[in-house]
């Protein structure tokens, strides 16, 4: 079962890295989807 969480706390983008603040209950290597302002979906993973 997957749980959808939405965060609007991205504070910085540096190259391929996105810093998202105030995130709870995520684990290293967890897969994520990021929706851009234009609606495009990008995939990523939790590094820390």
PQR file of N, CA, C, O and H, with PARSE charges and radii, in Angstrom:
ATOM      1  N   UNK A   1       0.847  -1.182   0.000 -0.4000 1.5000
ATOM      2  CA  UNK A   1       0.000   0.000   0.000 -0.0000 2.0000
ATOM      3  C   UNK A   1       0.890   1.242   0.000  0.5500 1.7000
ATOM      4  O   UNK A   1       1.812   1.341   0.809 -0.5500 1.4000
ATOM      5  N   UNK A   2       0.625   2.170  -0.883 -0.4000 1.5000
ATOM      6  CA  UNK A   2       1.397   3.414  -0.912 -0.0000 2.0000
ATOM      7  C   UNK A   2       0.569   4.549  -0.321  0.5500 1.7000
ATOM      8  O   UNK A   2      -0.654   4.593  -0.460 -0.5500 1.4000
ATOM      9  H   UNK A   2      -0.125   2.089  -1.539  0.4000 1.0000
ATOM     10  N   UNK A   3       1.256   5.443   0.326 -0.4000 1.5000
ATOM     11  CA  UNK A   3       0.616   6.603   0.934 -0.0000 2.0000
ATOM     12  C   UNK A   3       1.104   7.839   0.201  0.5500 1.7000
ATOM     13  O   UNK A   3       2.309   8.028   0.036 -0.5500 1.4000
ATOM     14  H   UNK A   3       2.249   5.407   0.439  0.4000 1.0000
ATOM     15  N   UNK A   4       0.193   8.669  -0.234 -0.4000 1.5000
ATOM     16  CA  UNK A   4       0.569   9.893  -0.939 -0.0000 2.0000
ATOM     17  C   UNK A   4       0.680  11.024   0.071  0.5500 1.7000
ATOM     18  O   UNK A   4      -0.252  11.296   0.827 -0.5500 1.4000
ATOM     19  H   UNK A   4      -0.786   8.515  -0.100  0.4000 1.0000
ATOM     20  N   UNK A   5       1.843  11.682   0.069 -0.4000 1.5000
ATOM     21  CA  UNK A   5       2.070  12.854   0.912 -0.0000 2.0000
ATOM     22  C   UNK A   5       2.473  13.989  -0.006  0.5500 1.7000
ATOM     23  O   UNK A   5       3.169  13.774  -0.998 -0.5500 1.4000
ATOM     24  H   UNK A   5       2.601  11.461  -0.546  0.4000 1.0000
ATOM     25  N   UNK A   6       2.047  15.169   0.313 -0.4000 1.5000
ATOM     26  CA  UNK A   6       2.398  16.333  -0.504 -0.0000 2.0000
ATOM     27  C   UNK A   6       3.138  17.336   0.365  0.5500 1.7000
ATOM     28  O   UNK A   6       2.688  17.695   1.454 -0.5500 1.4000
ATOM     29  H   UNK A   6       1.481  15.343   1.118  0.4000 1.0000
ATOM     30  N   UNK A   7       4.290  17.784  -0.142 -0.4000 1.5000
ATOM     31  CA  UNK A   7       5.084  18.792   0.556 -0.0000 2.0000
ATOM     32  C   UNK A   7       5.287  19.968  -0.377  0.5500 1.7000
ATOM     33  O   UNK A   7       5.499  19.786  -1.576 -0.5500 1.4000
ATOM     34  H   UNK A   7       4.656  17.493  -1.027  0.4000 1.0000
ATOM     35  N   UNK A   8       5.225  21.145   0.154 -0.4000 1.5000
ATOM     36  CA  UNK A   8       5.479  22.364  -0.610 -0.0000 2.0000
ATOM     37  C   UNK A   8       6.595  23.149   0.063  0.5500 1.7000
ATOM     38  O   UNK A   8       6.548  24.376   0.152 -0.5500 1.4000
ATOM     39  H   UNK A   8       5.053  21.292   1.128  0.4000 1.0000
ATOM     40  N   UNK A   9       7.596  22.420   0.532 -0.4000 1.5000
ATOM     41  CA  UNK A   9       8.654  23.035   1.333 -0.0000 2.0000
ATOM     42  C   UNK A   9      10.027  22.894   0.691  0.5500 1.7000
ATOM     43  O   UNK A   9      11.037  22.871   1.395 -0.5500 1.4000
ATOM     44  H   UNK A   9       7.634  21.423   0.460  0.4000 1.0000
ATOM     45  N   UNK A  10      10.079  22.800  -0.631 -0.4000 1.5000
ATOM     46  CA  UNK A  10      11.381  22.749  -1.312 -0.0000 2.0000
ATOM     47  C   UNK A  10      12.071  24.089  -1.095  0.5500 1.7000
ATOM     48  O   UNK A  10      11.513  25.141  -1.408 -0.5500 1.4000
ATOM     49  H   UNK A  10       9.258  22.819  -1.202  0.4000 1.0000
ATOM     50  N   UNK A  11      13.286  24.044  -0.557 -0.4000 1.5000
ATOM     51  CA  UNK A  11      13.982  25.289  -0.245 -0.0000 2.0000
ATOM     52  C   UNK A  11      15.118  25.588  -1.210  0.5500 1.7000
ATOM     53  O   UNK A  11      15.562  26.733  -1.306 -0.5500 1.4000
ATOM     54  H   UNK A  11      13.739  23.189  -0.303  0.4000 1.0000
ATOM     55  N   UNK A  12      15.599  24.566  -1.932 -0.4000 1.5000
ATOM     56  CA  UNK A  12      16.757  24.790  -2.792 -0.0000 2.0000
ATOM     57  C   UNK A  12      16.857  23.664  -3.816  0.5500 1.7000
ATOM     58  O   UNK A  12      16.547  22.510  -3.520 -0.5500 1.4000
ATOM     59  H   UNK A  12      15.238  23.637  -1.854  0.4000 1.0000
ATOM     60  N   UNK A  13      17.292  24.016  -5.022 -0.4000 1.5000
ATOM     61  CA  UNK A  13      17.611  23.031  -6.050 -0.0000 2.0000
ATOM     62  C   UNK A  13      19.030  23.318  -6.506  0.5500 1.7000
ATOM     63  O   UNK A  13      19.340  24.426  -6.941 -0.5500 1.4000
ATOM     64  H   UNK A  13      17.543  24.953  -5.262  0.4000 1.0000
ATOM     65  N   UNK A  14      19.895  22.306  -6.402 -0.4000 1.5000
ATOM     66  CA  UNK A  14      21.297  22.444  -6.793 -0.0000 2.0000
ATOM     67  C   UNK A  14      21.611  21.279  -7.724  0.5500 1.7000
ATOM     68  O   UNK A  14      21.762  20.143  -7.275 -0.5500 1.4000
ATOM     69  H   UNK A  14      19.643  21.406  -6.048  0.4000 1.0000
ATOM     70  N   UNK A  15      21.711  21.562  -9.016 -0.4000 1.5000
ATOM     71  CA  UNK A  15      21.934  20.487  -9.985 -0.0000 2.0000
ATOM     72  C   UNK A  15      20.807  19.477  -9.886  0.5500 1.7000
ATOM     73  O   UNK A  15      19.638  19.854  -9.974 -0.5500 1.4000
ATOM     74  H   UNK A  15      21.589  22.485  -9.381  0.4000 1.0000
ATOM     75  N   UNK A  16      21.131  18.188  -9.703 -0.4000 1.5000
ATOM     76  CA  UNK A  16      20.088  17.165  -9.627 -0.0000 2.0000
ATOM     77  C   UNK A  16      19.497  16.991  -8.223  0.5500 1.7000
ATOM     78  O   UNK A  16      18.639  16.132  -8.020 -0.5500 1.4000
ATOM     79  H   UNK A  16      22.080  17.882  -9.632  0.4000 1.0000
ATOM     80  N   UNK A  17      19.947  17.797  -7.254 -0.4000 1.5000
ATOM     81  CA  UNK A  17      19.480  17.652  -5.875 -0.0000 2.0000
ATOM     82  C   UNK A  17      18.412  18.676  -5.533  0.5500 1.7000
ATOM     83  O   UNK A  17      18.503  19.842  -5.918 -0.5500 1.4000
ATOM     84  H   UNK A  17      20.644  18.495  -7.419  0.4000 1.0000
ATOM     85  N   UNK A  18      17.399  18.225  -4.805 -0.4000 1.5000
ATOM     86  CA  UNK A  18      16.353  19.122  -4.310 -0.0000 2.0000
ATOM     87  C   UNK A  18      16.323  18.991  -2.795  0.5500 1.7000
ATOM     88  O   UNK A  18      16.233  17.884  -2.264 -0.5500 1.4000
ATOM     89  H   UNK A  18      17.325  17.278  -4.493  0.4000 1.0000
ATOM     90  N   UNK A  19      16.397  20.110  -2.106 -0.4000 1.5000
ATOM     91  CA  UNK A  19      16.333  20.133  -0.648 -0.0000 2.0000
ATOM     92  C   UNK A  19      14.889  20.429  -0.257  0.5500 1.7000
ATOM     93  O   UNK A  19      14.334  21.462  -0.632 -0.5500 1.4000
ATOM     94  H   UNK A  19      16.470  21.009  -2.538  0.4000 1.0000
ATOM     95  N   UNK A  20      14.288  19.513   0.501 -0.4000 1.5000
ATOM     96  CA  UNK A  20      12.908  19.680   0.957 -0.0000 2.0000
ATOM     97  C   UNK A  20      12.927  19.683   2.476  0.5500 1.7000
ATOM     98  O   UNK A  20      13.430  18.750   3.101 -0.5500 1.4000
ATOM     99  H   UNK A  20      14.739  18.674   0.805  0.4000 1.0000
ATOM    100  N   UNK A  21      12.379  20.730   3.062 -0.4000 1.5000
ATOM    101  CA  UNK A  21      12.379  20.918   4.520 -0.0000 2.0000
ATOM    102  C   UNK A  21      11.112  20.326   5.139  0.5500 1.7000
ATOM    103  O   UNK A  21      10.120  20.097   4.448 -0.5500 1.4000
ATOM    104  H   UNK A  21      11.970  21.488   2.554  0.4000 1.0000
ATOM    105  N   UNK A  22      11.162  20.085   6.439 -0.4000 1.5000
ATOM    106  CA  UNK A  22      10.013  19.669   7.251 -0.0000 2.0000
ATOM    107  C   UNK A  22       9.328  18.419   6.705  0.5500 1.7000
ATOM    108  O   UNK A  22       8.109  18.391   6.535 -0.5500 1.4000
ATOM    109  H   UNK A  22      11.968  20.271   7.000  0.4000 1.0000
ATOM    110  N   UNK A  23      10.124  17.386   6.433 -0.4000 1.5000
ATOM    111  CA  UNK A  23       9.604  16.116   5.923 -0.0000 2.0000
ATOM    112  C   UNK A  23       9.693  15.085   7.038  0.5500 1.7000
ATOM    113  O   UNK A  23      10.731  14.960   7.689 -0.5500 1.4000
ATOM    114  H   UNK A  23      11.114  17.408   6.571  0.4000 1.0000
ATOM    115  N   UNK A  24       8.619  14.351   7.261 -0.4000 1.5000
ATOM    116  CA  UNK A  24       8.574  13.350   8.323 -0.0000 2.0000
ATOM    117  C   UNK A  24       8.281  11.965   7.758  0.5500 1.7000
ATOM    118  O   UNK A  24       7.630  11.822   6.723 -0.5500 1.4000
ATOM    119  H   UNK A  24       7.776  14.453   6.733  0.4000 1.0000
ATOM    120  N   UNK A  25       8.776  10.954   8.459 -0.4000 1.5000
ATOM    121  CA  UNK A  25       8.465   9.555   8.152 -0.0000 2.0000
ATOM    122  C   UNK A  25       8.835   9.130   6.739  0.5500 1.7000
ATOM    123  O   UNK A  25       8.037   8.489   6.056 -0.5500 1.4000
ATOM    124  H   UNK A  25       9.305  11.070   9.300  0.4000 1.0000
ATOM    125  N   UNK A  26      10.031   9.479   6.294 -0.4000 1.5000
ATOM    126  CA  UNK A  26      10.570   8.969   5.034 -0.0000 2.0000
ATOM    127  C   UNK A  26      11.876   8.250   5.340  0.5500 1.7000
ATOM    128  O   UNK A  26      12.521   8.525   6.352 -0.5500 1.4000
ATOM    129  H   UNK A  26      10.680  10.000   6.849  0.4000 1.0000
ATOM    130  N   UNK A  27      12.260   7.339   4.472 -0.4000 1.5000
ATOM    131  CA  UNK A  27      13.455   6.529   4.697 -0.0000 2.0000
ATOM    132  C   UNK A  27      14.454   6.715   3.576  0.5500 1.7000
ATOM    133  O   UNK A  27      14.091   7.052   2.449 -0.5500 1.4000
ATOM    134  H   UNK A  27      11.736   7.116   3.650  0.4000 1.0000
ATOM    135  N   UNK A  28      15.719   6.492   3.898 -0.4000 1.5000
ATOM    136  CA  UNK A  28      16.790   6.520   2.912 -0.0000 2.0000
ATOM    137  C   UNK A  28      16.443   5.576   1.770  0.5500 1.7000
ATOM    138  O   UNK A  28      15.964   4.466   1.999 -0.5500 1.4000
ATOM    139  H   UNK A  28      16.014   6.219   4.813  0.4000 1.0000
ATOM    140  N   UNK A  29      16.683   6.017   0.551 -0.4000 1.5000
ATOM    141  CA  UNK A  29      16.486   5.229  -0.664 -0.0000 2.0000
ATOM    142  C   UNK A  29      15.020   5.094  -1.069  0.5500 1.7000
ATOM    143  O   UNK A  29      14.726   4.422  -2.058 -0.5500 1.4000
ATOM    144  H   UNK A  29      17.072   6.919   0.365  0.4000 1.0000
ATOM    145  N   UNK A  30      14.096   5.709  -0.340 -0.4000 1.5000
ATOM    146  CA  UNK A  30      12.680   5.661  -0.691 -0.0000 2.0000
ATOM    147  C   UNK A  30      12.464   6.398  -2.010  0.5500 1.7000
ATOM    148  O   UNK A  30      13.075   7.440  -2.244 -0.5500 1.4000
ATOM    149  H   UNK A  30      14.336   6.255   0.463  0.4000 1.0000
ATOM    150  N   UNK A  31      11.606   5.868  -2.866 -0.4000 1.5000
ATOM    151  CA  UNK A  31      11.324   6.493  -4.153 -0.0000 2.0000
ATOM    152  C   UNK A  31      10.247   7.557  -3.996  0.5500 1.7000
ATOM    153  O   UNK A  31       9.298   7.392  -3.229 -0.5500 1.4000
ATOM    154  H   UNK A  31      11.110   5.021  -2.676  0.4000 1.0000
ATOM    155  N   UNK A  32      10.409   8.654  -4.734 -0.4000 1.5000
ATOM    156  CA  UNK A  32       9.467   9.768  -4.658 -0.0000 2.0000
ATOM    157  C   UNK A  32       9.100  10.238  -6.060  0.5500 1.7000
ATOM    158  O   UNK A  32       9.821   9.982  -7.024 -0.5500 1.4000
ATOM    159  H   UNK A  32      11.180   8.788  -5.357  0.4000 1.0000
ATOM    160  N   UNK A  33       7.973  10.925  -6.156 -0.4000 1.5000
ATOM    161  CA  UNK A  33       7.574  11.600  -7.384 -0.0000 2.0000
ATOM    162  C   UNK A  33       7.482  13.081  -7.086  0.5500 1.7000
ATOM    163  O   UNK A  33       6.947  13.488  -6.055 -0.5500 1.4000
ATOM    164  H   UNK A  33       7.388  11.133  -5.373  0.4000 1.0000
ATOM    165  N   UNK A  34       8.006  13.881  -7.993 -0.4000 1.5000
ATOM    166  CA  UNK A  34       8.013  15.334  -7.838 -0.0000 2.0000
ATOM    167  C   UNK A  34       7.224  15.923  -8.990  0.5500 1.7000
ATOM    168  O   UNK A  34       7.536  15.676 -10.155 -0.5500 1.4000
ATOM    169  H   UNK A  34       8.440  13.551  -8.831  0.4000 1.0000
ATOM    170  N   UNK A  35       6.196  16.707  -8.666 -0.4000 1.5000
ATOM    171  CA  UNK A  35       5.405  17.346  -9.715 -0.0000 2.0000
ATOM    172  C   UNK A  35       5.878  18.782  -9.880  0.5500 1.7000
ATOM    173  O   UNK A  35       5.868  19.564  -8.930 -0.5500 1.4000
ATOM    174  H   UNK A  35       5.943  16.908  -7.720  0.4000 1.0000
ATOM    175  N   UNK A  36       6.288  19.116 -11.087 -0.4000 1.5000
ATOM    176  CA  UNK A  36       6.756  20.462 -11.393 -0.0000 2.0000
ATOM    177  C   UNK A  36       5.570  21.390 -11.619  0.5500 1.7000
ATOM    178  O   UNK A  36       4.434  20.933 -11.745 -0.5500 1.4000
ATOM    179  H   UNK A  36       6.296  18.481 -11.859  0.4000 1.0000
ATOM    180  N   UNK A  37       5.833  22.693 -11.670 -0.4000 1.5000
ATOM    181  CA  UNK A  37       4.769  23.681 -11.866 -0.0000 2.0000
ATOM    182  C   UNK A  37       3.991  23.443 -13.154  0.5500 1.7000
ATOM    183  O   UNK A  37       2.802  23.752 -13.223 -0.5500 1.4000
ATOM    184  H   UNK A  37       6.756  23.065 -11.568  0.4000 1.0000
ATOM    185  N   UNK A  38       4.652  22.895 -14.181 -0.4000 1.5000
ATOM    186  CA  UNK A  38       3.975  22.667 -15.464 -0.0000 2.0000
ATOM    187  C   UNK A  38       3.230  21.333 -15.496  0.5500 1.7000
ATOM    188  O   UNK A  38       2.685  20.959 -16.535 -0.5500 1.4000
ATOM    189  H   UNK A  38       5.619  22.645 -14.125  0.4000 1.0000
ATOM    190  N   UNK A  39       3.201  20.614 -14.377 -0.4000 1.5000
ATOM    191  CA  UNK A  39       2.482  19.351 -14.288 -0.0000 2.0000
ATOM    192  C   UNK A  39       3.333  18.128 -14.581  0.5500 1.7000
ATOM    193  O   UNK A  39       2.897  17.000 -14.348 -0.5500 1.4000
ATOM    194  H   UNK A  39       3.644  20.918 -13.534  0.4000 1.0000
ATOM    195  N   UNK A  40       4.543  18.335 -15.090 -0.4000 1.5000
ATOM    196  CA  UNK A  40       5.436  17.214 -15.392 -0.0000 2.0000
ATOM    197  C   UNK A  40       5.820  16.496 -14.098  0.5500 1.7000
ATOM    198  O   UNK A  40       6.063  17.134 -13.074 -0.5500 1.4000
ATOM    199  H   UNK A  40       4.897  19.251 -15.280  0.4000 1.0000
ATOM    200  N   UNK A  41       5.873  15.163 -14.155 -0.4000 1.5000
ATOM    201  CA  UNK A  41       6.255  14.346 -13.006 -0.0000 2.0000
ATOM    202  C   UNK A  41       7.684  13.865 -13.189  0.5500 1.7000
ATOM    203  O   UNK A  41       8.031  13.321 -14.237 -0.5500 1.4000
ATOM    204  H   UNK A  41       5.676  14.645 -14.988  0.4000 1.0000
ATOM    205  N   UNK A  42       8.506  14.064 -12.180 -0.4000 1.5000
ATOM    206  CA  UNK A  42       9.881  13.547 -12.163 -0.0000 2.0000
ATOM    207  C   UNK A  42       9.984  12.563 -11.007  0.5500 1.7000
ATOM    208  O   UNK A  42       9.295  12.703  -9.996 -0.5500 1.4000
ATOM    209  H   UNK A  42       8.224  14.507 -11.329  0.4000 1.0000
ATOM    210  N   UNK A  43      10.837  11.580 -11.164 -0.4000 1.5000
ATOM    211  CA  UNK A  43      11.051  10.594 -10.111 -0.0000 2.0000
ATOM    212  C   UNK A  43      12.408  10.808  -9.458  0.5500 1.7000
ATOM    213  O   UNK A  43      13.351  11.276 -10.096 -0.5500 1.4000
ATOM    214  H   UNK A  43      11.396  11.467 -11.985  0.4000 1.0000
ATOM    215  N   UNK A  44      12.494  10.458  -8.180 -0.4000 1.5000
ATOM    216  CA  UNK A  44      13.747  10.613  -7.457 -0.0000 2.0000
ATOM    217  C   UNK A  44      13.788   9.661  -6.280  0.5500 1.7000
ATOM    218  O   UNK A  44      12.926   8.794  -6.132 -0.5500 1.4000
ATOM    219  H   UNK A  44      11.728  10.078  -7.662  0.4000 1.0000
ATOM    220  N   UNK A  45      14.798   9.834  -5.447 -0.4000 1.5000
ATOM    221  CA  UNK A  45      14.889   9.009  -4.249 -0.0000 2.0000
ATOM    222  C   UNK A  45      15.474   9.813  -3.098  0.5500 1.7000
ATOM    223  O   UNK A  45      16.211  10.778  -3.298 -0.5500 1.4000
ATOM    224  H   UNK A  45      15.498  10.538  -5.568  0.4000 1.0000
ATOM    225  N   UNK A  46      15.129   9.392  -1.898 -0.4000 1.5000
ATOM    226  CA  UNK A  46      15.572  10.059  -0.680 -0.0000 2.0000
ATOM    227  C   UNK A  46      17.030   9.692  -0.421  0.5500 1.7000
ATOM    228  O   UNK A  46      17.388   8.514  -0.409 -0.5500 1.4000
ATOM    229  H   UNK A  46      14.530   8.608  -1.735  0.4000 1.0000
ATOM    230  N   UNK A  47      17.872  10.713  -0.213 -0.4000 1.5000
ATOM    231  CA  UNK A  47      19.289  10.484   0.061 -0.0000 2.0000
ATOM    232  C   UNK A  47      19.635  10.629   1.533  0.5500 1.7000
ATOM    233  O   UNK A  47      20.587  10.006   2.003 -0.5500 1.4000
ATOM    234  H   UNK A  47      17.582  11.669  -0.222  0.4000 1.0000
ATOM    235  N   UNK A  48      18.896  11.425   2.259 -0.4000 1.5000
ATOM    236  CA  UNK A  48      19.207  11.629   3.674 -0.0000 2.0000
ATOM    237  C   UNK A  48      17.941  11.887   4.447  0.5500 1.7000
ATOM    238  O   UNK A  48      17.989  12.084   5.662 -0.5500 1.4000
ATOM    239  H   UNK A  48      18.123  11.931   1.877  0.4000 1.0000
TER
END
